[in-house]
Amino acid sequence: MSTRRRRHEEPEEHENHERWLVTYADMVTLLMVLFIVLFAMSQVDQRKFNALKDGLAAGFGQSTSVLDGSSSILDQAGTTSMAPVAPALNFQELSEVELASTSNGVAEAMQDAVRRRQDAEAEVTRFEELQEQVLRALRKKGLADDVQVSYDERGLVLSLVSRHVVFEADLATLSTRGRDVVDTLADVLAGVDEPLQVDGHTNQVKVRPKYFATDWDLSAARALTVLRRLDEVGGLPGSRLMLAAYGHEKPLVDPDLPGSQEVNKRVDVVVLSSLPPETRAMLDDVAAAREGDGS
């Protein structure tokens, strides 16, 4: 009975002491694969790498920051893994079109600004020649102190100031000296073709004019007196002449300055520029810059 029982007993299993070889072999195999990969990466095919980079860029919605070694795509504001995927070429073409359009727009704006500045400088140069003719003619007659020259967004402004009594107080009648000033201007202005605007002004003294209902009426009457003199005596055609009245609203100098009220009571003869408004707006700046440079 015991013999039969021993006959059917299973033999004892021997322990395998060489299992570590399997793990070791796996590790060696992985190391070998690692070194092969590292060796392969050390000799990069630039063309294949660029193809890989472009492919990944398309998959990540044109973001190549991971491949370029910059900040992670997760660090970029507004970029998520759920962003819609679009072909990289479309983004590239769109960005190039927008960049080209923006660059062209900036370049055109700069060219326009330069062109307007050049036109304004040319206009000021031409007006300076006219200004010199006017002052030369006035100096010959000893009347230079009766006209003040300036520029604004309209053109060249010849202000008939009343320091030497162009107009008597409360009157719109030119004095003898005033008539000489206007006639001298007419002789010079007959040589140019620009239209002329005659502006009437009063000073800022808050007293009702003696012979006129308001200072608006007085300023209009003074402008009309000069306009008629330019036309009827100076021979300037009426088609070149126009009139405006400003009352006390546009002082030439600060009304608080001593003697300002004599200067602000005046008539301006404006030689109107034919340049576009955005170019005319530069006339005063160009003239001021030249005066500051002493040119």
C-alpha distance (Angstrom), angle and dihedral (degrees) to the residues before:
residue distance angle dihedral
M1 . . .
S2 3.73 . .
T3 3.75 90.3 .
R4 3.78 91.6 55.5
R5 3.79 90.9 49.0
R6 3.80 92.2 52.7
R7 3.82 89.4 48.6
H8 3.83 91.5 60.4
E9 3.83 97.9 43.5
E10 3.80 115.3 116.3
P11 3.77 116.0 -117.1
E12 3.85 115.1 -110.6
E13 3.84 116.0 -98.4
H14 3.76 114.1 -116.3
E15 3.86 116.8 -133.0
N16 3.84 114.2 -111.6
H17 3.77 105.9 -128.3
E18 3.84 93.9 -178.6
R19 3.86 100.4 65.3
W20 3.78 90.0 106.6
L21 3.79 88.2 69.9
V22 3.82 89.7 68.7
T23 3.81 92.8 53.6
Y24 3.78 91.3 44.1
A25 3.78 91.8 50.7
D26 3.81 90.6 50.5
M27 3.76 90.9 50.8
V28 3.79 92.8 48.3
T29 3.79 89.9 49.0
L30 3.81 91.7 51.9
L31 3.78 91.6 48.0
M32 3.76 90.5 50.5
V33 3.82 90.8 51.2
L34 3.81 89.8 48.1
F35 3.80 92.7 52.9
I36 3.80 91.0 46.5
V37 3.80 90.1 53.0
L38 3.79 91.8 47.3
F39 3.78 90.7 49.0
A40 3.77 91.1 49.0
M41 3.83 91.3 50.0
S42 3.79 91.2 51.7
Q43 3.80 89.5 65.6
V44 3.80 103.6 50.3
D45 3.76 120.3 -171.3
Q46 3.80 98.8 -138.8
R47 3.78 93.7 -156.7
K48 3.79 93.1 52.1
F49 3.80 91.1 43.4
N50 3.81 91.1 53.5
A51 3.79 89.8 48.7
L52 3.80 89.7 51.0
K53 3.80 91.5 47.1
D54 3.80 93.0 50.0
G55 3.77 91.1 48.1
L56 3.78 92.4 51.3
A57 3.80 90.5 44.5
A58 3.79 89.6 56.3
G59 3.77 90.4 49.7
F60 3.81 92.6 50.3
G61 3.80 94.7 45.6
Q62 3.82 98.5 -99.2
S63 3.82 94.8 -48.0
T64 3.81 109.8 137.6
S65 3.78 97.0 164.4
V66 3.81 93.2 109.9
L67 3.79 92.5 55.3
D68 3.79 93.1 41.8
G69 3.79 92.4 55.6
S70 3.79 95.4 -117.0
S71 3.79 126.8 124.6
S72 3.75 118.5 -39.2
I73 3.76 120.6 -91.3
L74 3.80 87.2 -118.2
D75 3.81 89.4 60.8
Q76 3.79 93.8 56.9
A77 3.78 113.9 100.1
G78 3.77 114.7 -121.3
T79 3.84 95.1 15.6
T80 3.79 119.0 117.5
S81 3.76 136.2 168.8
M82 3.81 88.8 -114.8
A83 3.81 94.0 60.4
P84 3.81 112.0 129.1
V85 3.78 114.0 -97.7
A86 3.79 116.6 -126.3
P87 3.79 132.5 169.7
A88 3.78 112.2 -83.7
L89 3.79 91.3 -132.8
N90 3.78 92.7 63.4
F91 3.80 92.0 53.3
Q92 3.76 91.2 45.7
E93 3.78 94.3 49.2
L94 3.80 91.2 46.8
S95 3.79 93.4 49.9
E96 3.79 91.6 47.9
V97 3.79 91.8 50.0
E98 3.81 91.9 48.3
L99 3.79 91.8 45.9
A100 3.78 92.2 48.2
S101 3.80 90.8 47.3
T102 3.80 92.4 48.3
S103 3.80 92.6 45.7
N104 3.78 91.6 48.8
G105 3.79 91.0 48.3
V106 3.81 92.8 50.6
A107 3.80 91.7 45.4
E108 3.80 92.1 49.8
A109 3.80 91.6 47.7
M110 3.80 90.8 51.0
Q111 3.79 91.4 47.7
D112 3.80 90.8 49.4
A113 3.81 91.0 49.8
V114 3.81 91.6 49.4
R115 3.80 91.2 46.7
R116 3.80 92.4 49.6
R117 3.79 90.6 48.6
Q118 3.80 91.0 50.5
D119 3.80 91.3 48.7
A120 3.81 90.6 49.0
E121 3.80 91.3 49.7
A122 3.80 91.0 49.5
E123 3.81 90.5 49.6
V124 3.80 92.3 49.2
T125 3.80 89.6 49.2
R126 3.80 90.2 53.3
F127 3.80 92.0 45.6
E128 3.80 90.7 48.6
E129 3.79 88.9 58.0
L130 3.80 89.7 50.6
Q131 3.80 89.8 46.1
E132 3.79 90.7 53.5
Q133 3.80 90.8 50.5
V134 3.80 90.7 51.7
L135 3.80 94.3 47.9
R136 3.81 92.3 45.3
A137 3.80 90.8 53.2
L138 3.81 91.4 46.9
R139 3.81 93.0 47.8
K140 3.80 90.7 54.5
K141 3.81 88.2 60.4
G142 3.79 96.4 37.6
L143 3.80 92.5 -112.3
A144 3.81 101.7 114.9
D145 3.81 93.3 110.3
D146 3.80 91.2 60.1
V147 3.83 95.1 65.9
Q148 3.80 127.3 60.5
V149 3.82 118.8 -166.2
S150 3.81 125.4 -146.8
Y151 3.81 141.8 146.0
D152 3.77 132.5 -124.8
E153 3.80 138.0 163.5
R154 3.80 90.0 -69.9
G155 3.78 101.2 52.4
L156 3.81 138.1 -100.5
V157 3.81 114.2 1.4
L158 3.82 120.0 -155.6
S159 3.80 106.5 -168.8
L160 3.81 117.4 -159.8
V161 3.78 97.9 -150.1
S162 3.77 120.5 -166.3
R163 3.77 98.8 -133.1
H164 3.79 87.2 116.8
V165 3.80 94.4 34.7
V166 3.77 108.0 -92.9
F167 3.82 87.9 164.2
E168 3.75 127.9 23.6
A169 3.81 116.9 -126.2
D170 3.83 113.6 -76.3
L171 3.79 90.6 -0.6
A172 3.80 134.4 108.5
T173 3.80 94.3 -157.7
L174 3.78 118.6 111.2
S175 3.78 116.8 -124.0
T176 3.78 120.0 -130.8
R177 3.79 89.1 -96.8
G178 3.77 90.6 47.5
R179 3.80 91.6 53.9
D180 3.80 89.9 51.5
V181 3.80 90.2 52.4
V182 3.81 93.9 50.5
D183 3.82 92.9 45.5
T184 3.81 90.8 51.1
L185 3.80 90.8 51.1
A186 3.81 91.0 48.4
D187 3.80 91.6 55.2
V188 3.82 91.6 55.2
L189 3.81 98.0 38.1
A190 3.81 90.5 52.8
G191 3.80 86.2 73.6
V192 3.82 95.2 62.7
D193 3.79 130.7 64.9
E194 3.82 102.0 -145.3
P195 3.81 118.8 116.8
L196 3.80 115.9 -107.6
Q197 3.79 128.4 -138.1
V198 3.79 118.6 -158.8
D199 3.82 112.6 -152.9
G200 3.80 122.9 -165.1
H201 3.83 121.1 -150.9
T202 3.79 137.2 177.9
N203 3.79 128.0 -160.7
Q204 3.80 124.3 -101.9
V205 3.80 98.9 -105.1
K206 3.80 106.1 130.5
V207 3.78 96.3 -131.9
R208 3.78 124.7 116.5
P209 3.83 111.0 -114.4
K210 3.77 112.1 -103.3
Y211 3.80 97.1 -129.6
F212 3.81 102.1 25.1
A213 3.77 134.0 64.0
T214 3.83 95.0 -127.2
D215 3.77 140.0 -4.3
W216 3.82 87.0 -101.8
D217 3.78 89.2 64.0
L218 3.79 91.5 46.8
S219 3.81 93.7 49.8
A220 3.81 91.5 47.7
A221 3.80 91.2 49.4
R222 3.81 91.6 51.3
A223 3.81 91.8 49.6
L224 3.80 90.4 48.3
T225 3.80 91.2 51.2
V226 3.81 91.8 54.9
L227 3.81 92.9 42.9
R228 3.79 92.3 52.7
R229 3.81 90.6 47.9
L230 3.81 91.2 52.4
D231 3.79 90.7 49.2
E232 3.81 104.5 36.1
V233 3.80 99.7 35.2
G234 3.79 104.8 18.1
G235 3.79 93.2 45.9
L236 3.79 96.7 -131.2
P237 3.83 110.2 153.1
G238 3.78 115.7 -108.1
S239 3.81 90.0 -128.9
R240 3.81 88.3 71.2
L241 3.81 95.0 49.9
M242 3.80 132.6 83.2
L243 3.79 134.1 163.7
A244 3.82 137.6 -137.3
A245 3.80 132.3 177.3
Y246 3.81 123.4 -153.4
G247 3.79 104.1 170.4
H248 3.80 109.3 -159.4
E249 3.82 95.0 -29.2
K250 3.83 99.6 99.6
P251 3.81 112.6 46.0
L252 3.78 115.2 -173.3
V253 3.80 92.5 -144.6
D254 3.80 134.2 16.9
P255 3.82 107.3 -67.9
D256 3.82 90.0 -140.7
L257 3.81 92.8 63.2
P258 3.81 118.5 98.8
G259 3.81 111.6 -96.8
S260 3.82 92.6 10.4
Q261 3.80 94.4 122.7
E262 3.79 91.9 63.1
V263 3.82 90.6 52.5
N264 3.80 96.4 42.7
K265 3.83 90.0 55.8
R266 3.77 95.9 80.7
V267 3.79 151.0 110.5
D268 3.81 121.2 -116.5
V269 3.78 122.8 -150.6
V270 3.81 105.6 -159.1
V271 3.79 120.5 -161.4
L272 3.81 99.4 -148.6
S273 3.79 118.0 -137.5
S274 3.80 119.0 -136.0
L275 3.82 93.3 -146.7
P276 3.82 120.9 115.2
P277 3.83 115.0 -86.4
E278 3.82 94.9 -108.0
T279 3.81 89.3 54.6
R280 3.80 94.9 44.0
A281 3.79 88.2 54.7
M282 3.82 87.8 68.2
L283 3.81 96.0 55.1
D284 3.79 95.8 88.4
D285 3.83 92.5 46.7
V286 3.81 92.7 48.9
A287 3.80 92.2 48.3
A288 3.83 91.6 46.9
A289 3.81 91.2 49.1
R290 3.79 91.4 51.7
E291 3.78 91.4 47.6
G292 3.81 89.5 50.7
D293 3.80 91.1 49.9
G294 3.77 90.9 48.0
S295 3.80 90.8 -123.9
